[in-house]
Amino acid sequence: MAILMFLLCGCRENTDGVSSSETVLNISASDARDYLTLLYSSSDTFNPYTATTEINRQLCKLLYEPLIKLDNEFNIHYCLAEKIEINGASCTVTIKNRLFSDGSSLTAEDVVYSFNLAKKSATEYAYKLYEAVSATAADSKTVVFKMNKADPYFANLLDFPIMKKNSEKRTNSDGVVFPPIGCGRYMPNDDMTKLVLNEKTLGNSNTFSVKEIRLINAPDEESVSHYVEIGAADMYYSDISDGNILRMSGKKVNINLNRLIYIGVNVNHGDLSQAAVRQAISSGIDRSVICRDGYYNNAIAANGFYNPVWQAVKSVQNIELQANKEITVENLEKIGYNSLDSAGVRKNASGARLKFDLLVNKENRLRVAAARLISSQLSECGFNIRVVEKSYEDYTAALSEGNFQLYLAEVAITPNMDISSLIIEGGSAAYGVKKSHDSDASSESSGIDGTQAEQPVATAAELIKGLYSSANNITDVASVLQTEMPFIPVCYRTGVLFCNDNIENVNNSSVSDIYFSIESYKIKTK
């Protein structure tokens, strides 16, 4: 499954702050300290496939390296992978010569073993590997992944942690399970109260200023909140999945999440079947205001259907971020909505009014606030948008039954940027998409004089399918999506990483690895 649906709750928090790039510290060796202090849960595990706390899951990214990791703009950086080749529905990965923390060599069997753990786990790695059918070791340094469809961006999904085969099964004489063996930048010490440099993997570790990571036990949310608020931890990350942000003094680094806030459209309902109406709704929304007032600057306005920081679409997406009433009115008048009634709602010659319901999950306060902003903005363009708040159960039932006109939702899009589940009929989040018909099956039809009629323009769904068969590219898809507007992108949410003001060189921290540049950190003593 390419997309997971998130129906979140949250309260208002203003977390404006400076990014790490805005502060440059001049730190001499004599002024620097050589450790970080971070939070962990002693009752949780350091196994990346069974850890249940967010703080331990993030620490696992220091203990285990993946084949690749993505930076904050979703660019691939090779870690354990030496070379990746994709050929149709097959991906061949050559791995580097690396050592685990116990001195043994990394092999293809370890990668295959870790892949199978990831696929079976209840983690983000399992849903990201939805396309992968199998992984096999072709030789000691080569792994072949088989997918259920061709995907030019499959390599983006290979950031699952690699551990030594069977090492998660080791126990001491009392039956206490040891952490698995990894080849990450750090490893737990014997009593698991700190992380120390993994000398076996790093070889020359002199480039690392952070020699160890001291751990503070925070067994529950209350203790996490306490330690963050008093500044006991040097760094703290939150994806704001519950809408609440713990306050920590210091620098704020925005972490780009591939979580899209969008307006879903029942294109089989009345005037919503017309692209001009969907375009009018899109151009009537001020996305910048929604990011600022609805998500308190923890979102990036969507200038297209794909994440705007992704390099592949930076030059091809051009949805306006501010509302453009002139374009909205032009689209509406094009289809006959040329006058206003006494309430300021646009109507056509037969008296039909532009009135739609916008369904939203009432348990998500941030999204309810965003829905109300959207309604208010569109009212200035002659729409009457009624926000309908439903419980999560009733909300999802209405979507499944097709009993809606518009709805506001959030989806987590996998790093290979696959939005097909939103657009292609039968997709896990494809609510209200255009129904396919037998007459649409042929790309050509005969004219009444027996000649071949003009070939119809490919739909967004057809182009997305073609992307995976290499029949077209991402530029083709992005262009048609903006014309067809099968749903209306609003913004992409961001997470936050708070850092002690004294930490320098926190660069490229990403959802793939919040400690992306830890080898370059410099920490000034207080």
Salt bridges, closest charged atoms under 4 A:
GLU13 OE1 - ARG247 NE 3.93
GLU54 OE1 - ARG57 NH2 2.96
GLU65 OE2 - LYS69 NZ 3.97
GLU65 OE2 - ARG185 NE 3.68
ASP71 OD2 - HIS77 NE2 2.93
GLU73 OE1 - LYS314 NZ 3.55
ASP102 OD2 - LYS164 NZ 2.61
GLU124 OE1 - LYS128 NZ 3.47
GLU131 OE2 - LYS149 NZ 3.92
ASP159 OD1 - LYS128 NZ 2.93
GLU212 OE2 - LYS194 NZ 3.45
GLU212 OE2 - ARG214 NE 2.85
ASP234 OD1 - ARG33 NH2 2.82
ASP239 OD2 - ARG259 NH2 3.37
ASP293 OD1 - ARG292 NE 2.81
ASP341 OD2 - ARG353 NE 2.66
ASP357 OD2 - ARG386 NH2 2.89
GLU389 OE2 - ARG372 NH2 2.67
GLU410 OE1 - ARG367 NH2 3.68
GLU410 OE1 - ARG493 NE 3.05
ASP418 OD2 - LYS149 NZ 3.07
ASP513 OD2 - LYS69 NZ 2.69
ASP513 OD2 - ARG185 NH2 2.75
